[in-house]
Amino acid sequence: MNVLVTGVSGFVGRNVASMLSKKFSVFGLVRRRVSVECYPILVEHPERRDDDFYRRLFEKYDISAVVHSGAITGERFKSWKEYYLTNVIWTKNLVRGFSKANVDRNLFVFVSSVGVYGTNPKDPPAKESDKLNPDGKYHRSKVLAEIVVRETDVPSLILRPTIMYGNHDRGFVAKVFRYVRMGILPVWRNPKIHLLDVEGLGKVCVNAIERRITGTFNLCDDEPLELADLLGFVRDNVGGGWLKLPICSLSKLPVFGVKFKLLCYDWYYDGSKAKRTFGSFGDTLTNLKKYIGWYAKKP
């Protein structure tokens, strides 16, 4: 089976494509020439291509499954127009092109985010059936993209992973490692948080394509942990420490809101549906030991 993955030059897409390539023939959509563990398809400005362009592309490479992980992620200094074009319109053209293509349509996998419940769920653990409460441009764009995917006749799987960690990560967990090593991470409260091994997402994509599983799933490691446990793990494995400062009051300021909220308030999820369907995702601190070499690099 031929599988197309978007975002293969990024942390998530790179890891997912690597795991898929053990089972399928994987094609990666790239904006520029980069080294990837799959067959690269070079497309300049892929977010600006219409559905007919993607219909022809799917037919040319006989694509039976798509894993769409490419997106503008997080809250960046970009306009809503940029988020909407890349995260919503691009998704719409991909899934509509897949719907129109004369191929054996196995599955369209859309990588969304638990951020659709808000940076911090109102009533954790957040469940798939909970009312969505996006609180930023990135999260709002993911909600709209989910709607686009559901509106088509293509068999689809919507995945809502929490913050992920693994090789090539440069996001939240990488920053925690870096700042703890430097002894400058300010912490006041001890929230309960939920992370996901990026290999867990790859496992789900492989399994879902093999079994043609559809629906919507939260993805997270088996159990949440307290932030202090993560900080202690980092200190014990790579050294450093952290500052206990009353920063949570600053989380109400819009400039600092998102990052400080992650350090101050609970964010954990009900992953029981995914665990029943795909099996265990493991323990976070045990999983993290695989990646010490990556995270232990000098800041």
Secondary structure as the mmCIF struct_conf table of DSSP 4:
data_model
#
loop_
_struct_conf.conf_type_id
_struct_conf.id
_struct_conf.beg_label_comp_id
_struct_conf.beg_label_asym_id
_struct_conf.beg_label_seq_id
_struct_conf.end_label_comp_id
_struct_conf.end_label_asym_id
_struct_conf.end_label_seq_id
STRN STRN1 ASN A 2 THR A 6
TURN_TY1_P TURN_TY1_P1 VAL A 8 SER A 9
BEND BEND1 GLY A 10 GLY A 10
HELX_RH_AL_P HELX_RH_AL_P1 PHE A 11 LEU A 20
TURN_TY1_P TURN_TY1_P2 SER A 21 LYS A 23
BEND BEND2 PHE A 24 PHE A 24
STRN STRN2 SER A 25 VAL A 30
BEND BEND3 ARG A 31 ARG A 32
BEND BEND4 GLU A 37 CYS A 38
STRN STRN3 TYR A 39 LEU A 42
BEND BEND5 GLU A 44 HIS A 45
HELX_RH_3T_P HELX_RH_3T_P1 PRO A 46 ARG A 48
HELX_RH_AL_P HELX_RH_AL_P2 ASP A 51 LYS A 60
TURN_TY1_P TURN_TY1_P3 TYR A 61 ASP A 62
STRN STRN4 ALA A 65 HIS A 68
BEND BEND6 GLY A 74 GLU A 75
BEND BEND7 PHE A 77 PHE A 77
HELX_RH_AL_P HELX_RH_AL_P3 TRP A 80 TYR A 83
HELX_RH_PI_P HELX_RH_PI_P1 TYR A 84 ILE A 89
HELX_RH_AL_P HELX_RH_AL_P4 TRP A 90 LYS A 100
BEND BEND8 ALA A 101 VAL A 103
STRN STRN5 LEU A 107 VAL A 111
HELX_RH_3T_P HELX_RH_3T_P2 VAL A 114 TYR A 117
BEND BEND9 THR A 119 ASN A 120
BEND BEND10 LYS A 122 PRO A 125
STRN STRN6 ALA A 126 ALA A 126
TURN_TY1_P TURN_TY1_P4 GLU A 128 SER A 129
BEND BEND11 ASP A 130 ASP A 130
HELX_LH_PP_P HELX_LH_PP_P1 LYS A 131 LEU A 132
BEND BEND12 GLY A 136 GLY A 136
HELX_RH_AL_P HELX_RH_AL_P5 LYS A 137 ARG A 150
TURN_TY1_P TURN_TY1_P5 GLU A 151 GLU A 151
BEND BEND13 THR A 152 VAL A 154
STRN STRN7 SER A 156 PRO A 161
BEND BEND14 ILE A 163 ILE A 163
STRN STRN8 MET A 164 TYR A 165
BEND BEND15 GLY A 166 GLY A 166
TURN_TY1_P TURN_TY1_P6 ASN A 167 HIS A 168
BEND BEND16 GLY A 171 GLY A 171
HELX_RH_AL_P HELX_RH_AL_P6 PHE A 172 MET A 182
TURN_TY1_P TURN_TY1_P7 GLY A 183 GLY A 183
STRN STRN9 LEU A 185 VAL A 187
BEND BEND17 ARG A 189 ARG A 189
STRN STRN10 LYS A 192 ILE A 193
STRN STRN11 LEU A 196 ASP A 197
HELX_RH_AL_P HELX_RH_AL_P7 VAL A 198 ARG A 211
TURN_TY1_P TURN_TY1_P8 ARG A 212 ARG A 212
STRN STRN12 GLY A 215 LEU A 219
BEND BEND18 ASP A 222 GLU A 223
STRN STRN13 LEU A 225 GLU A 226
HELX_RH_AL_P HELX_RH_AL_P8 LEU A 227 VAL A 238
STRN STRN14 TRP A 242 LYS A 244
HELX_RH_3T_P HELX_RH_3T_P3 CYS A 248 LYS A 252
BEND BEND19 LEU A 253 LEU A 253
TURN_TY1_P TURN_TY1_P9 PRO A 254 PHE A 256
HELX_RH_AL_P HELX_RH_AL_P9 GLY A 257 CYS A 264
BEND BEND20 TYR A 265 TYR A 265
STRN STRN15 TRP A 267 TRP A 267
STRN STRN16 TYR A 269 TYR A 269
HELX_RH_AL_P HELX_RH_AL_P10 SER A 272 PHE A 278
HELX_RH_AL_P HELX_RH_AL_P11 THR A 284 LEU A 288
HELX_RH_3T_P HELX_RH_3T_P4 LYS A 289 TYR A 291
HELX_RH_AL_P HELX_RH_AL_P12 ILE A 292 TYR A 295
TURN_TY1_P TURN_TY1_P10 ALA A 296 ALA A 296
BEND BEND21 LYS A 297 LYS A 297
#
